[in-house]
Amino acid sequence: MNMRYTTTTRRTTVAVAMTAAFALALAGCGGEDGGDAASAGSAKPSAPAASPTPEDKGEPEPGTAAGEEVDPDVKLAEARGEGLTLVIHQAKRDSGGFVTVQGTITNDSEQTRNSINWVGSESLLAAKNPNSVAGATLVDKEGKKRYYVLRDTESRCLCTTGIPPLVGGRSTPVFMQFPSPPADATEVDFTLPTFGTTSLKISG
C-alpha cells in the first residue's frame, strides 16, 4: 500500500514538473518573438539615396561659333578651279587668337564634283577629316609664314567636314579657322587645293 502510493506520487510529481517546464518554454518563445517584433518596430528606415549630381556639360569647342551668318552677297575674294567657284565672304580676326574664313563653293559645271582633294596631301589629316576643306592655307608674304587650318589633338580640323558631292549648279557653305597672323598682317594669300590662290583682307 505504501509502495503503490509512493510510486503514484512520484509519477504525479514528474508529470507536474514536465508540464511546468513545457509552459515555461512556451512563455520563453513568446517573449523572444515579442522582442524581435519590438526591435523591428523601433528600427529606423534607411536614408534615401542622394540624387545624382548633374554632369558638367562643359564649354563649347573652339570654332563652333563659325556658323555665324554672313552676307552671301559680299564678295571679299574669289578663286576658281575645276568647274568650281569659291567666293570668300569674310576673313575675320577673333579675340580667341584665330582667323575665321567663311565662303561658298559653287559647282558651275554640269558634272558632279566632290571634295576629295580639298583636304590636302597629309594622310593623317585626310583620314580624320574626309570630304573637308582641311587643306586650306593662309600665307603672310610680308612675314614669310604659312598658316594651316587649326586642328585638335586628334587631328580633327576646325573647318567644314563631310561635304557631299556637288551636282551641277549646287553650292555649299564652308568655313576654316587658322592661327591669327600678327595684327599688322592685314592682307594674306588664301589657297585651297584645286583652286587658284587669292588675296584676302583680314578684318577685326
C-alpha positions in Angstrom: 0.0 0.0 0.0 2.7 2.4 0.9 4.8 1.5 -2.1 1.9 2.0 -4.5 1.2 5.4 -3.1 4.9 6.4 -3.3 5.1 5.4 -7.0 1.9 7.3 -7.8 3.1 10.3 -6.0 6.4 10.2 -7.9 4.6 9.9 -11.3 2.4 12.9 -10.5 5.4 15.0 -9.4 7.2 14.2 -12.6 4.2 15.0 -14.8 3.6 18.3 -13.0 7.3 19.2 -13.4 7.2 18.4 -17.1 4.1 20.4 -17.6 5.6 23.4 -15.8 8.8 23.1 -17.9 6.8 23.0 -21.1 4.8 26.0 -20.1 7.9 28.0 -19.3 9.4 27.0 -22.7 6.3 28.3 -24.4 6.4 31.5 -22.5 10.1 31.9 -23.3 9.4 31.5 -27.1 6.6 34.1 -26.9 8.9 36.5 -25.2 11.6 36.1 -27.9 9.1 36.8 -30.6 7.8 39.8 -28.9 11.4 41.1 -28.5 12.0 40.7 -32.2 8.8 42.5 -33.1 9.7 45.4 -30.8 13.2 45.6 -32.3 11.7 45.6 -35.8 9.2 48.3 -34.9 11.9 50.5 -33.5 14.3 50.2 -36.5 14.8 53.5 -38.3 14.2 53.5 -42.1 17.4 53.8 -44.2 18.2 57.2 -45.5 17.1 57.8 -49.2 19.9 57.7 -51.8 21.3 61.0 -52.7 20.2 62.4 -56.0 22.8 62.1 -58.8 24.7 65.3 -59.5 24.1 66.7 -63.0 27.0 66.2 -65.3 29.0 69.2 -66.3 28.3 69.9 -70.0 31.4 71.9 -70.4 32.1 74.9 -72.7 31.6 74.8 -76.5 34.6 73.7 -78.5 36.6 76.4 -80.3 35.2 77.0 -83.8 31.5 76.3 -83.0 30.7 80.0 -83.4 31.9 79.7 -87.0 28.4 79.1 -88.1 27.8 82.9 -87.7 25.7 84.1 -90.6 27.4 86.3 -93.2 26.0 88.2 -96.1 26.2 85.8 -99.2 26.2 88.9 -101.5 29.6 90.1 -100.0 32.5 89.0 -102.2 35.7 89.6 -100.4 37.7 87.4 -102.9 37.1 84.7 -105.5 39.0 81.6 -106.6 38.3 79.2 -109.4 39.2 75.6 -110.1 37.9 72.5 -112.0 34.5 73.9 -112.8 34.0 75.3 -109.3 34.0 78.8 -107.9 34.9 79.7 -104.3 33.7 83.0 -103.1 35.1 84.3 -99.8 32.5 86.4 -97.8 34.5 87.1 -94.7 38.0 86.7 -93.2 37.7 87.9 -89.6 40.2 88.1 -86.8 38.6 86.8 -83.5 39.5 87.5 -79.9 40.4 83.9 -79.3 43.6 84.3 -81.4 42.4 82.9 -84.7 41.1 84.0 -88.1 37.9 82.6 -89.4 37.4 82.4 -93.2 33.9 81.8 -94.5 32.8 81.3 -98.1 30.7 79.4 -100.6 31.7 76.9 -103.1 29.5 76.6 -106.2 29.6 73.9 -109.0 29.4 75.9 -112.2 29.7 72.8 -114.4 27.1 70.2 -115.4 29.1 67.4 -113.8 29.1 66.3 -110.2 32.2 67.4 -108.3 33.5 66.1 -105.0 35.8 67.5 -102.3 38.2 64.6 -102.0 41.2 66.7 -102.9 40.4 69.7 -100.7 41.7 68.0 -97.6 45.3 68.2 -98.8 48.0 65.6 -99.1 48.6 65.0 -95.4 47.5 61.4 -94.8 46.5 61.7 -91.1 44.6 64.8 -91.8 42.8 63.2 -94.7 41.9 60.2 -92.7 40.4 62.2 -89.8 38.7 64.8 -92.0 37.3 63.2 -95.1 35.5 65.4 -97.6 36.6 68.6 -95.9 38.5 71.9 -96.6 41.3 71.0 -94.2 43.9 71.6 -96.8 43.4 75.3 -96.9 46.3 77.7 -96.0 47.0 81.4 -95.4 50.3 82.9 -96.3 51.6 86.1 -94.8 54.0 87.2 -97.5 55.5 90.0 -95.5 56.2 87.8 -92.5 57.1 84.9 -94.8 55.0 82.5 -92.8 52.3 79.9 -93.8 49.3 79.2 -91.6 47.5 75.9 -91.7 43.9 75.1 -90.6 43.7 74.6 -86.9 43.1 71.1 -85.6 42.6 69.4 -82.2 44.8 66.8 -80.5 43.1 64.0 -82.6 43.9 65.9 -85.9 40.3 66.9 -86.4 40.2 70.2 -88.2 38.4 73.3 -87.2 36.7 73.5 -90.6 33.8 72.2 -92.6 33.8 68.4 -93.0 31.5 65.8 -94.6 30.9 67.9 -97.7 28.6 65.9 -100.0 29.3 65.7 -103.8 28.1 68.8 -105.6 25.8 68.3 -108.5 25.8 70.9 -111.3 24.6 74.3 -110.1 24.6 73.4 -106.4 26.5 75.3 -103.7 27.8 74.5 -100.2 28.9 76.9 -97.4 32.4 76.4 -95.9 34.5 77.8 -93.1 38.1 77.4 -91.9 39.9 78.6 -88.8 43.6 79.5 -88.8 46.0 80.8 -86.2 45.9 84.6 -86.3 48.8 86.3 -88.1 50.3 89.4 -86.4 48.0 92.3 -86.1 49.9 94.3 -88.7 49.4 91.5 -91.3 46.1 92.7 -92.7 46.4 91.0 -96.2 47.2 87.4 -96.8 47.1 84.9 -99.6 44.5 82.1 -99.4 44.8 78.7 -101.1 42.6 75.7 -101.2 43.8 72.6 -103.2 42.5 72.5 -106.8 41.6 76.3 -106.6 43.8 79.2 -107.6 45.4 81.5 -105.0 43.5 84.7 -104.0 44.3 87.6 -101.7 42.2 88.3 -98.6 42.0 91.3 -96.3 41.5 90.3 -92.7 39.0 92.4 -90.7 38.8 92.8 -86.9 
